[in-house]
Amino acid sequence: MKNNFTALSLLILTLAACQPKPEGGIETTKEYTVAPFTGLDSIAINDWWNRKPNHIIDVKVARDSVIAFGAYTVANNTLKLTAQLFPLYPDEPKFVLLDIKEGGEWKEIQRQPVHELGWSAHFRVENWNKTENMAYRLRHGEAATFEGTIRKLPVDKQEIVIAALSCNSNKGPKDRDTYVKNINALDPDVVFFAGDQSYHHREHTAAWLLFGRQFRETFRHRPMIAIPDDHDIGQGNLWGEGGKQATSMAGNDGGYFFHPEYVKMVERCQTAHLPDPVDPDPVLQGIGVYFTSYQLGPVDFAIIEDRKFKSGPKGKIPQQGPRPDHIINPDYDPASVDVPGLKLLGDRQLNFLDSWADENKEGVIMKAVLSQTGFCGGAHVHGDSTNRLHADMDSNGWPQTGRKRALEKIKKANAVHIAGDQHLATVIKHGIEAHGDGPWAFVVPAIVNNYYSRWWWPKDEKPGSGAAIDNDLPWTGNYLDGFDNKITMHAYVNPGSQDFGAGFGLIRFNTAAREVTFECWPGTADVTSPDAGQFTGWPITVKP
């Protein structure tokens, strides 16, 4: 597939077509939008109503249910809110209304157009009253509504709580009722989805709608952060390399394989409600950026894109395994793959983290960095118990110089790092120059973990060096990962654990004590039960 379209051909074209009468009795004698790409998002584009039933989600919903969900954040006195819709028929209005409730009455405050690629509408309301809870309502057409609550900012709370999830594989059951029940019972201040909300590589809109239907009750009445990862944009792995075009879906030469308008659609649907990017210039192919900061009361979160600028390994380093990104040979020289000029976060994000670390915003007591994956090789076995890798370049343990620079910025901020992606929950204390001199990091478990599991399983099955860690896990302590990065493993959840290691993370920021507690819950736990237990090794309380 070639993406070198002219500017004119990237425009969304409209065709007048007299189509058959679709389900629901709506005539379709008007124009419909034709996407600038083919073979992607077919369930939700062009004359979508003529598609056969699919295995992801029925998009032919009743017209009073066409608003699937809303997602929002409030930062810098500005409300940003996304309304996600099911596909619209050509005759239907292409805008959404936003109402708030004042004095018991609904009041319309804004209307915004619907993007016909991805079917989302985006609201921005400045001078937002952040001191009160505010009921909101989204409206479309004559009957469709979605209601929720914009929470007041928790400026007076001593404990800020974030629920963190990732890897919403389609290999398990479609319902997420237990997750929703548990998260709402724990009542976090914000919900963070760290990536891979979709595993339907070519059908993001349908998969995003399914995700919203699964999890919308967790963020109907609280803010939500979502960041896309590799599967969301249609690749098994992603080394974005500043937005260049990849030559294959493997992506290991760097870049994005699918059409840039598809990538932009994914990022728009998932991230447009985040606070404004701090450095908004797009990368190659016009793909946008969303890295930013988000202050939630006394905690300031840096939201970064640890894939977008990262160099691809193919053709840049000596290959040490069957794939350019997998190192099998344990006797290779780790310095041989830390080639000068390779990027991890890229200069723009490093500059952002540097200035963010120095900032003293009013009311901020603690800081955290949110991203897709961890800054080390925190797994030994990948996929199944026979596939032992010495090092995996999909992790942010590589390139090592880029990892070191990123960890220096996070440590400078006295921040903890929270991520997902690995299908293996871990708590690691990073080492930069020596074991233990870097930041703490919590990689949360996968929502579903029977798709592609990973194990922390040292080949010699011996504990690491250093002081003993007080839990029942055998392989904790100081180690070197496959890139010779220094790490201290404090806890891990291998697939032999409850729920095959699937679950979610909960992070409590105690701003009075300046401590962070990492909790790791199995997916089928009942957190309301007095007998409910976390995975072995958790909870863990640390001082950043």
C-alpha positions as CSV (number, residue, x, y, z in Angstrom):
1,M,0.0,0.0,0.0
2,K,1.3,3.4,-0.9
3,N,0.7,6.5,1.2
4,N,2.2,9.1,-1.1
5,F,-1.1,10.6,-2.1
6,T,-1.3,14.1,-3.4
7,A,-2.9,16.7,-1.1
8,L,-6.0,16.7,-3.3
9,S,-6.4,12.9,-3.1
10,L,-6.2,13.1,0.7
11,L,-9.4,15.1,0.7
12,I,-12.5,13.3,1.7
13,L,-14.6,12.9,-1.4
14,T,-18.4,12.7,-1.5
15,L,-20.4,10.8,-4.0
16,A,-24.1,11.2,-4.7
17,A,-25.6,7.8,-4.6
18,C,-29.2,6.5,-4.5
19,Q,-28.8,3.6,-2.1
20,P,-31.3,1.0,-1.0
21,K,-33.4,1.6,2.1
22,P,-31.2,0.5,5.1
23,E,-32.3,-1.2,8.3
24,G,-34.3,1.3,10.5
25,G,-36.3,2.7,7.6
26,I,-34.0,5.7,6.8
27,E,-33.8,6.6,3.1
28,T,-30.2,7.1,1.9
29,T,-30.7,9.3,-1.2
30,K,-28.1,11.8,0.0
31,E,-24.3,11.9,-0.2
32,Y,-22.1,9.7,1.8
33,T,-18.4,10.2,2.6
34,V,-15.8,8.1,0.9
35,A,-12.7,7.5,3.0
36,P,-9.2,8.3,1.5
37,F,-8.1,4.7,2.3
38,T,-9.2,1.2,1.3
39,G,-9.3,-2.0,3.2
40,L,-9.5,-0.2,6.6
41,D,-12.4,0.6,8.9
42,S,-14.7,-1.0,6.4
43,I,-17.4,-1.7,9.0
44,A,-17.9,2.0,9.6
45,I,-17.2,3.9,6.4
46,N,-18.7,4.6,3.0
47,D,-22.1,2.8,2.6
48,W,-21.6,1.0,5.9
49,W,-25.2,0.0,6.2
50,N,-24.8,-2.4,3.3
51,R,-22.1,-4.4,5.1
52,K,-22.7,-8.0,6.3
53,P,-22.9,-8.6,10.1
54,N,-19.4,-8.6,11.6
55,H,-17.9,-10.4,14.6
56,I,-16.9,-7.2,16.5
57,I,-20.0,-5.2,17.1
58,D,-23.4,-4.4,15.5
59,V,-23.1,-0.8,14.3
60,K,-26.7,-0.7,13.1
61,V,-28.0,0.5,16.4
62,A,-31.4,2.1,17.2
63,R,-31.1,5.8,16.5
64,D,-31.8,6.8,20.1
65,S,-28.6,4.8,21.0
66,V,-26.3,6.3,18.4
67,I,-24.1,8.1,21.0
68,A,-21.9,5.3,22.3
69,F,-20.1,7.2,25.1
70,G,-18.3,10.4,26.1
71,A,-14.8,10.9,27.5
72,Y,-13.3,14.0,29.1
73,T,-10.5,15.7,31.1
74,V,-10.4,19.1,32.7
75,A,-7.1,20.9,32.7
76,N,-5.9,24.5,32.6
77,N,-9.5,25.7,33.3
78,T,-10.6,24.0,30.1
79,L,-13.0,21.1,29.6
80,K,-12.1,18.8,26.6
81,L,-14.7,16.2,25.8
82,T,-15.1,13.7,23.0
83,A,-18.5,12.3,22.0
84,Q,-18.1,8.9,20.2
85,L,-20.9,8.0,17.9
86,F,-21.9,4.9,16.0
87,P,-21.9,5.4,12.2
88,L,-24.5,7.9,10.9
89,Y,-26.7,7.5,7.9
90,P,-26.3,10.2,5.2
91,D,-29.6,11.8,6.0
92,E,-28.8,12.3,9.7
93,P,-27.4,15.5,11.3
94,K,-23.6,15.6,11.4
95,F,-23.3,17.5,14.7
96,V,-23.6,16.8,18.4
97,L,-24.9,19.1,21.1
98,L,-23.4,19.5,24.6
99,D,-25.7,20.4,27.5
100,I,-25.0,21.1,31.2
101,K,-27.5,21.1,34.0
102,E,-27.9,24.4,35.9
103,G,-30.5,24.9,38.5
104,G,-32.2,21.6,37.6
105,E,-32.5,22.6,33.9
106,W,-30.5,21.5,30.9
107,K,-28.7,24.3,29.0
108,E,-27.1,23.9,25.7
109,I,-23.5,25.3,25.7
110,Q,-21.9,24.1,22.5
111,R,-22.4,22.1,19.3
112,Q,-19.6,20.5,17.3
113,P,-19.4,18.7,13.9
114,V,-18.9,14.9,13.7
115,H,-15.8,13.6,11.9
116,E,-17.0,11.1,9.4
117,L,-13.8,9.2,9.7
118,G,-14.1,7.6,13.2
119,W,-17.5,9.3,14.0
120,S,-16.3,11.4,16.8
121,A,-17.2,15.0,17.9
122,H,-14.9,17.1,20.0
123,F,-15.8,19.8,22.5
124,R,-13.6,22.5,24.1
125,V,-15.1,24.7,26.8
126,E,-12.8,27.3,28.3
127,N,-13.2,29.0,31.7
128,W,-14.8,25.8,33.1
129,N,-16.1,25.8,36.6
130,K,-13.8,23.2,38.2
131,T,-15.0,23.6,41.8
132,E,-18.4,21.8,41.4
133,N,-19.6,18.5,40.0
134,M,-21.5,19.2,36.8
135,A,-24.0,16.9,35.0
136,Y,-23.5,16.9,31.3
137,R,-25.6,15.5,28.4
138,L,-24.6,14.8,24.8
139,R,-27.5,14.9,22.2
140,H,-27.8,13.9,18.6
141,G,-30.8,14.1,16.4
142,E,-34.2,13.8,18.0
143,A,-33.7,11.1,20.5
144,A,-30.1,10.1,21.1
145,T,-28.5,11.1,24.4
146,F,-25.6,10.2,26.7
147,E,-25.3,11.6,30.2
148,G,-22.4,11.8,32.6
149,T,-20.7,13.9,35.3
150,I,-17.8,16.2,35.0
151,R,-16.2,15.9,38.4
152,K,-14.8,18.9,40.3
153,L,-11.1,18.8,40.5
154,P,-9.8,17.0,43.7
155,V,-7.7,19.9,44.9
156,D,-8.3,19.3,48.6
157,K,-7.8,15.5,48.5
158,Q,-4.8,14.0,50.2
159,E,-5.0,10.8,48.2
160,I,-5.3,10.7,44.5
161,V,-6.2,7.3,43.0
162,I,-5.7,6.2,39.4
163,A,-6.9,2.9,37.9
164,A,-4.6,1.7,35.1
165,L,-5.4,-0.9,32.5
166,S,-4.1,-2.1,29.1
167,C,-4.2,-4.9,26.5
168,N,-7.9,-5.3,25.9
169,S,-7.5,-8.5,23.8
170,N,-10.4,-9.8,21.7
171,K,-9.5,-13.4,22.6
172,G,-11.5,-13.4,25.7
173,P,-15.3,-12.9,26.5
174,K,-16.6,-9.5,25.3
175,D,-18.0,-8.4,28.6
176,R,-15.9,-6.5,31.2
177,D,-18.5,-6.4,33.9
178,T,-16.2,-7.5,36.7
179,Y,-13.6,-4.9,35.8
180,V,-16.3,-2.2,35.7
181,K,-17.8,-3.3,39.1
182,N,-14.4,-3.4,40.8
183,I,-13.2,-0.1,39.4
184,N,-16.3,1.7,40.4
185,A,-16.2,0.2,43.8
186,L,-12.6,1.4,44.3
187,D,-13.8,4.9,42.9
188,P,-10.5,6.2,41.4
189,D,-10.2,9.8,40.5
190,V,-9.2,9.0,36.9
191,V,-9.0,5.9,34.7
192,F,-6.0,5.3,32.5
193,F,-6.0,3.0,29.5
194,A,-2.3,2.6,28.5
195,G,-2.8,1.2,25.0
196,D,-4.1,-1.7,22.9
197,Q,-7.7,-0.8,23.5
198,S,-8.2,-2.5,20.1
199,Y,-6.7,-5.7,18.7
200,H,-8.8,-5.5,15.5
201,H,-6.0,-4.0,13.4
202,R,-8.0,-2.9,10.4
203,E,-11.3,-2.0,12.1
204,H,-10.5,0.6,14.7
205,T,-13.9,2.3,14.8
206,A,-15.8,-0.9,15.5
207,A,-13.2,-2.0,18.1
208,W,-13.2,1.4,19.8
209,L,-17.0,1.3,20.0
210,L,-16.8,-2.2,21.5
211,F,-14.2,-0.9,24.0
212,G,-16.4,2.0,24.9
213,R,-19.4,-0.2,25.4
214,Q,-17.3,-2.5,27.7
215,F,-15.8,0.3,29.8
216,R,-17.9,3.4,29.5
217,E,-19.4,3.0,33.0
218,T,-15.9,3.4,34.5
219,F,-15.6,6.9,33.0
220,R,-19.1,8.1,32.7
221,H,-18.7,10.0,36.0
222,R,-14.9,10.5,36.1
223,P,-12.1,11.7,33.7
224,M,-10.4,9.2,31.4
225,I,-7.0,9.1,29.8
226,A,-6.4,6.8,26.8
227,I,-3.3,6.5,24.7
228,P,-3.1,4.2,21.6
229,D,-0.4,1.6,21.3
230,D,0.8,-0.5,18.4
231,H,-2.3,-2.8,18.0
232,D,-4.6,0.3,18.0
233,I,-3.0,1.6,14.9
234,G,-2.9,-1.8,13.2
235,Q,0.6,-3.1,13.9
236,G,2.0,-5.9,16.1
237,N,4.8,-3.6,17.1
238,L,5.5,0.1,16.5
239,W,8.7,2.0,16.2
240,G,7.2,5.3,14.9
241,E,10.5,6.9,13.9
242,G,9.0,10.4,13.7
243,G,6.0,9.4,11.5
244,K,7.7,7.9,8.5
245,Q,6.1,5.2,6.4
246,A,6.9,1.6,7.3
247,T,7.5,-1.0,4.6
248,S,5.6,-3.8,6.3
249,M,3.1,-4.4,9.1
250,A,5.9,-5.7,11.2
251,G,7.2,-2.1,11.3
252,N,10.7,-3.0,12.4
253,D,12.3,-0.7,9.9
254,G,10.5,2.2,11.7
255,G,7.3,4.1,10.9
256,Y,3.5,3.5,10.4
257,F,2.3,1.0,7.8
258,F,-1.3,2.0,7.4
259,H,-2.5,5.2,5.7
260,P,-1.8,8.3,7.8
261,E,-5.4,9.3,7.8
262,Y,-6.3,6.0,9.5
263,V,-3.5,6.7,12.1
264,K,-4.8,10.2,12.6
265,M,-8.3,8.9,13.0
266,V,-7.2,6.5,15.8
267,E,-5.3,9.2,17.6
268,R,-8.2,11.7,17.3
269,C,-10.8,9.3,18.7
270,Q,-8.6,8.2,21.6
271,T,-6.7,11.3,22.6
272,A,-8.6,14.4,21.4
273,H,-10.1,14.9,24.9
274,L,-6.6,15.0,26.6
275,P,-5.2,18.4,27.6
276,D,-3.6,20.3,24.7
277,P,-0.3,18.9,23.5
278,V,2.7,20.9,24.8
279,D,4.5,20.9,21.4
280,P,1.7,20.4,18.8
281,D,3.7,20.3,15.5
282,P,2.9,17.2,13.6
283,V,5.4,14.6,12.6
284,L,5.9,13.1,9.2
285,Q,2.9,12.3,7.0
286,G,1.0,15.0,9.0
287,I,0.4,12.6,11.9
288,G,-0.2,14.6,15.1
289,V,1.2,14.4,18.6
290,Y,-0.5,14.3,22.0
291,F,2.2,14.3,24.6
292,T,1.2,16.6,27.4
293,S,0.8,17.2,31.1
294,Y,-2.4,16.8,33.1
295,Q,-2.7,18.2,36.6
296,L,-5.3,16.4,38.7
297,G,-5.3,18.2,42.0
298,P,-2.0,17.7,43.8
299,V,-0.7,15.2,41.2
300,D,0.8,16.2,37.9
301,F,0.9,13.5,35.1
302,A,3.2,13.7,32.1
303,I,1.5,11.7,29.3
304,I,4.1,10.7,26.8
305,E,4.4,8.8,23.5
306,D,7.1,6.3,23.9
307,R,6.5,4.7,20.4
308,K,6.2,7.7,18.1
309,F,9.8,8.9,17.8
310,K,11.5,5.5,18.6
311,S,14.0,4.2,16.0
312,G,13.2,0.9,14.3
313,P,16.0,-1.7,14.6
314,K,16.0,-3.2,11.1
315,G,19.1,-2.2,9.1
316,K,20.5,-0.1,12.0
317,I,22.0,-2.7,14.2
318,P,23.6,-6.2,13.8
319,Q,20.8,-8.7,13.8
320,Q,21.1,-11.2,16.6
321,G,18.0,-13.5,16.1
322,P,15.4,-14.6,13.6
323,R,13.8,-11.1,13.7
324,P,15.5,-7.7,13.7
325,D,13.9,-6.9,17.0
326,H,14.6,-10.2,18.9
327,I,18.0,-11.1,20.3
328,I,18.5,-14.8,20.9
329,N,22.3,-14.9,21.4
330,P,23.1,-14.4,25.1
331,D,26.7,-13.9,24.3
332,Y,26.3,-10.8,22.1
333,D,27.8,-7.5,23.0
334,P,24.9,-5.2,24.3
335,A,26.9,-2.1,23.3
336,S,26.8,-3.3,19.7
337,V,23.1,-2.4,19.5
338,D,23.3,0.9,21.3
339,V,24.2,2.7,18.1
340,P,24.8,6.5,18.1
341,G,21.9,8.4,16.7
342,L,19.1,6.1,17.7
343,K,16.1,7.6,19.3
344,L,13.7,6.5,22.1
345,L,11.5,9.4,23.2
346,G,13.0,11.9,20.8
347,D,14.4,15.3,21.5
348,R,11.0,17.0,21.7
349,Q,9.7,14.8,24.4
350,L,12.9,14.8,26.3
351,N,12.8,18.6,26.3
352,F,9.2,18.5,27.5
353,L,10.1,16.1,30.4
354,D,13.1,18.2,31.4
355,S,11.0,21.4,31.7
356,W,8.1,19.5,33.3
357,A,10.5,18.1,35.9
358,D,11.5,21.6,36.8
359,E,8.0,23.0,37.0
360,N,6.5,24.1,40.3
361,K,2.8,24.3,39.5
362,E,0.5,25.7,42.1
363,G,-0.8,22.9,44.3
364,V,1.3,20.1,42.8
365,I,2.9,17.8,45.4
366,M,3.7,14.6,43.4
367,K,4.3,13.6,39.8
368,A,3.9,10.6,37.6
369,V,4.7,9.7,34.0
370,L,2.2,7.7,31.9
371,S,3.2,5.8,28.8
372,Q,2.7,2.7,26.8
373,T,5.5,0.3,27.9
374,G,8.3,-0.2,30.4
375,F,11.8,1.2,30.3
376,C,13.6,-2.2,30.4
377,G,13.4,-5.8,29.3
378,G,11.2,-7.0,32.1
379,A,10.4,-10.5,30.6
380,H,12.4,-13.6,29.7
381,V,9.8,-15.8,28.0
382,H,7.5,-14.5,25.3
383,G,4.3,-16.0,23.9
384,D,4.8,-19.5,25.2
385,S,7.1,-21.3,27.6
386,T,9.4,-22.4,24.8
387,N,10.2,-19.0,23.5
388,R,13.0,-17.5,25.5
389,L,14.4,-14.2,24.3
390,H,17.6,-12.7,25.6
391,A,16.3,-9.2,24.7
392,D,13.3,-7.7,23.0
393,M,13.6,-4.3,21.2
394,D,9.9,-3.7,21.5
395,S,10.6,-2.8,25.1
396,N,12.0,0.5,26.1
397,G,15.1,-1.1,27.4
398,W,16.5,-0.4,23.9
399,P,18.2,1.8,22.8
400,Q,20.1,2.0,26.1
401,T,21.3,5.6,25.7
402,G,17.7,6.7,25.1
403,R,16.5,4.7,28.1
404,K,19.1,6.3,30.3
405,R,18.1,9.8,29.2
406,A,14.4,9.2,29.7
407,L,14.9,7.7,33.2
408,E,17.1,10.7,34.2
409,K,14.2,13.1,33.4
410,I,11.7,10.9,35.3
411,K,14.0,10.7,38.3
412,K,14.7,14.5,38.1
413,A,10.9,15.0,38.6
414,N,10.8,12.5,41.5
415,A,8.1,10.8,39.5
416,V,6.9,7.2,39.3
417,H,6.3,5.6,35.9
418,I,3.1,3.8,35.0
419,A,2.6,1.7,31.8
420,G,1.1,-1.4,30.3
421,D,1.8,-3.4,27.1
422,Q,3.9,-6.2,28.4
423,H,1.1,-8.6,29.5
424,L,3.3,-9.1,32.6
425,A,2.7,-7.0,35.6
426,T,5.9,-5.9,37.4
427,V,7.2,-3.4,39.9
428,I,10.8,-2.5,39.1
429,K,13.2,0.0,40.6
430,H,15.3,1.2,37.7
431,G,19.0,1.7,37.8
432,I,20.7,4.3,35.7
433,E,24.4,4.2,36.8
434,A,23.9,1.8,39.7
435,H,21.1,-0.5,40.9
436,G,18.4,1.4,42.6
437,D,19.4,5.0,41.6
438,G,16.5,5.4,39.1
439,P,12.7,5.8,39.3
440,W,10.1,3.3,40.4
441,A,7.9,1.8,37.7
442,F,4.7,-0.2,37.7
443,V,3.7,-2.0,34.5
444,V,0.1,-3.1,35.0
445,P,-1.3,-6.5,33.9
446,A,-3.2,-7.2,30.7
447,I,-7.0,-7.0,30.8
448,V,-7.0,-10.3,28.9
449,N,-3.8,-12.4,29.0
450,N,-4.5,-15.6,27.1
451,Y,-3.5,-14.0,23.8
452,Y,0.2,-13.4,24.2
453,S,1.7,-14.0,27.6
454,R,5.1,-13.2,29.1
455,W,7.1,-14.6,32.0
456,W,9.7,-13.3,34.3
457,W,11.8,-16.4,34.6
458,P,15.6,-16.1,35.0
459,K,17.3,-19.0,33.1
460,D,19.3,-20.0,36.2
461,E,16.1,-19.7,38.4
462,K,18.1,-17.9,41.0
463,P,17.2,-14.8,43.0
464,G,18.9,-11.6,42.2
465,S,21.7,-10.0,44.2
466,G,21.2,-7.3,46.8
467,A,19.0,-7.1,49.9
468,A,16.2,-9.7,50.1
469,I,12.8,-8.5,49.1
470,D,10.0,-9.4,51.6
471,N,7.5,-11.3,49.6
472,D,6.9,-14.9,48.5
473,L,8.2,-14.5,45.0
474,P,11.4,-16.4,44.2
475,W,13.1,-14.3,41.6
476,T,13.4,-10.8,43.0
477,G,16.4,-8.6,43.6
478,N,19.1,-7.0,41.4
479,Y,19.4,-8.2,37.8
480,L,20.7,-7.1,34.4
481,D,18.2,-7.2,31.6
482,G,19.1,-8.4,28.1
483,F,20.6,-5.0,27.2
484,D,22.7,-4.9,30.4
485,N,20.3,-2.3,32.0
486,K,20.3,-2.4,35.8
487,I,17.0,-3.3,37.3
488,T,15.7,-4.4,40.7
489,M,12.7,-6.7,40.4
490,H,10.3,-6.3,43.4
491,A,7.2,-8.1,42.1
492,Y,5.9,-9.9,39.0
493,V,2.8,-11.8,37.9
494,N,3.5,-14.8,35.7
495,P,0.7,-16.4,33.7
496,G,0.5,-19.4,36.2
497,S,-1.1,-17.0,38.7
498,Q,-4.8,-16.3,39.2
499,D,-6.7,-15.4,36.1
500,F,-3.6,-16.3,34.0
501,G,-2.1,-13.0,35.3
502,A,-4.8,-10.8,33.9
503,G,-6.1,-7.9,35.9
504,F,-5.7,-4.2,36.5
505,G,-3.5,-1.8,38.5
506,L,-4.5,0.8,41.1
507,I,-2.1,3.5,42.2
508,R,-2.6,5.6,45.3
509,F,-0.8,8.8,45.7
510,N,-0.6,9.7,49.4
511,T,0.3,13.4,49.1
512,A,0.6,13.9,52.8
513,A,3.2,11.2,53.3
514,R,4.5,11.6,49.7
515,E,4.2,7.9,49.2
516,V,2.8,5.9,46.3
517,T,1.1,2.5,46.8
518,F,0.9,0.1,43.8
519,E,-2.0,-2.3,44.0
520,C,-2.4,-5.2,41.5
521,W,-5.8,-6.9,41.3
522,P,-6.8,-10.1,39.5
523,G,-9.4,-9.6,36.9
524,T,-12.1,-11.8,38.6
525,A,-11.4,-10.6,42.1
526,D,-14.3,-9.0,44.1
527,V,-12.7,-6.0,45.7
528,T,-15.8,-5.5,47.9
529,S,-15.2,-8.8,49.6
530,P,-13.2,-8.7,52.9
531,D,-11.4,-11.8,51.6
532,A,-10.4,-10.3,48.3
533,G,-6.6,-10.6,47.7
534,Q,-4.2,-9.0,45.3
535,F,-1.6,-10.8,43.3
536,T,1.3,-12.2,45.4
537,G,3.9,-9.4,46.1
538,W,1.4,-6.6,46.2
539,P,0.6,-4.0,47.5
540,I,3.9,-2.2,47.4
541,T,4.4,1.3,48.9
542,V,7.3,3.4,47.7
543,K,8.8,6.9,48.1
544,P,9.6,8.4,44.7
